[in-house]
Amino acid sequence: MGGIQRRKRVHNNDSKMRRKLRLKRRTKDLDQIDDDLKPGVVENLLSRPVDFDKPGMAQFYCVHCAKDFINGDAFKAHVRGKPHKIRVKNLRLEPYTIEESLRAAGMGSYKAPAKRKMDTLLPEAVVKGETIADVKRRALGLEDVPLVEGEEEVKAMKDDDIPDNQEEGVDDNSDSEDEEGDKRM
């Protein structure tokens, strides 16, 4: 029971099973992602409208890897990870084109693909530091409504730093002193 388990394998003649496992976690190819990195498209992907059916309500999307994440922490952990760094490194080279293939086949002089600078693009929700609760409130139009009843009173109390029972100019002591320091009763 407690030994090393073998990896999942596909049956030789089961083509449906083979296709399912091959396409299970397939993401966009590099040339498709390069199309997404064009100036007009990338702004739309970084500031997408809220979609309740996607993970993280489509607010934490990595353009380079074409993946949605559930919150900002998961996105930040992904950016620090090896698969994201490899994908960004692969995107630094210009995508393979038909002209390049013709040049490599002998129809023209070969020119190596140019390198370009590629930085990680952050979605608006990550830049603002929003949580999933903030995204829900923004989607439902509840930004102005306090989270908890009495939240405004707590904020007012923090601003004043004076308890309600002590007003300025009112002493708690019934005994007061003269100008000379003698107590009156």
KAKABEL-V38609 format. One record per residue. N is the residue number from 1. RES is the residue in one small letter. D_LAST is the distance of its C-alpha to the last C-alpha in whole Angstrom. Layout:
n | res | d_last
N | RES | D_LAST
N | RES | D_LAST
This chain:
n | res | d_last
1 | m | 88
2 | g | 86
3 | g | 89
4 | i | 89
5 | q | 89
6 | r | 92
7 | r | 91
8 | k | 92
9 | r | 95
10 | v | 97
11 | h | 100
12 | n | 103
13 | n | 104
14 | d | 101
15 | s | 101
16 | k | 98
17 | m | 96
18 | r | 97
19 | r | 96
20 | k | 92
21 | l | 91
22 | r | 93
23 | l | 91
24 | k | 88
25 | r | 85
26 | r | 87
27 | t | 85
28 | k | 86
29 | d | 89
30 | l | 88
31 | d | 90
32 | q | 88
33 | i | 85
34 | d | 86
35 | d | 87
36 | d | 83
37 | l | 82
38 | k | 83
39 | p | 81
40 | g | 81
41 | v | 81
42 | v | 78
43 | e | 75
44 | n | 76
45 | l | 76
46 | l | 73
47 | s | 71
48 | r | 72
49 | p | 71
50 | v | 69
51 | d | 72
52 | f | 70
53 | d | 74
54 | k | 74
55 | p | 72
56 | g | 68
57 | m | 69
58 | a | 71
59 | q | 69
60 | f | 69
61 | y | 73
62 | c | 75
63 | v | 78
64 | h | 80
65 | c | 80
66 | a | 80
67 | k | 77
68 | d | 74
69 | f | 71
70 | i | 68
71 | n | 65
72 | g | 65
73 | d | 64
74 | a | 68
75 | f | 69
76 | k | 68
77 | a | 69
78 | h | 73
79 | v | 73
80 | r | 72
81 | g | 75
82 | k | 79
83 | p | 80
84 | h | 78
85 | k | 79
86 | i | 83
87 | r | 83
88 | v | 81
89 | k | 84
90 | n | 87
91 | l | 86
92 | r | 86
93 | l | 90
94 | e | 91
95 | p | 92
96 | y | 96
97 | t | 98
98 | i | 101
99 | e | 102
100 | e | 101
101 | s | 103
102 | l | 106
103 | r | 106
104 | a | 106
105 | a | 109
106 | g | 111
107 | m | 111
108 | g | 109
109 | s | 107
110 | y | 105
111 | k | 101
112 | a | 98
113 | p | 95
114 | a | 93
115 | k | 89
116 | r | 86
117 | k | 82
118 | m | 80
119 | d | 77
120 | t | 75
121 | l | 73
122 | l | 70
123 | p | 69
124 | e | 66
125 | a | 64
126 | v | 65
127 | v | 64
128 | k | 61
129 | g | 60
130 | e | 60
131 | t | 60
132 | i | 62
133 | a | 59
134 | d | 58
135 | v | 62
136 | k | 62
137 | r | 59
138 | r | 61
139 | a | 64
140 | l | 62
141 | g | 60
142 | l | 57
143 | e | 55
144 | d | 52
145 | v | 51
146 | p | 49
147 | l | 50
148 | v | 47
149 | e | 45
150 | g | 41
151 | e | 43
152 | e | 42
153 | e | 38
154 | v | 38
155 | k | 40
156 | a | 37
157 | m | 34
158 | k | 36
159 | d | 37
160 | d | 33
161 | d | 32
162 | i | 28
163 | p | 27
164 | d | 27
165 | n | 24
166 | q | 22
167 | e | 23
168 | e | 23
169 | g | 20
170 | v | 17
171 | d | 15
172 | d | 15
173 | n | 11
174 | s | 8
175 | d | 6
176 | s | 8
177 | e | 9
178 | d | 11
179 | e | 14
180 | e | 15
181 | g | 13
182 | d | 10
183 | k | 7
184 | r | 4
185 | m | 0
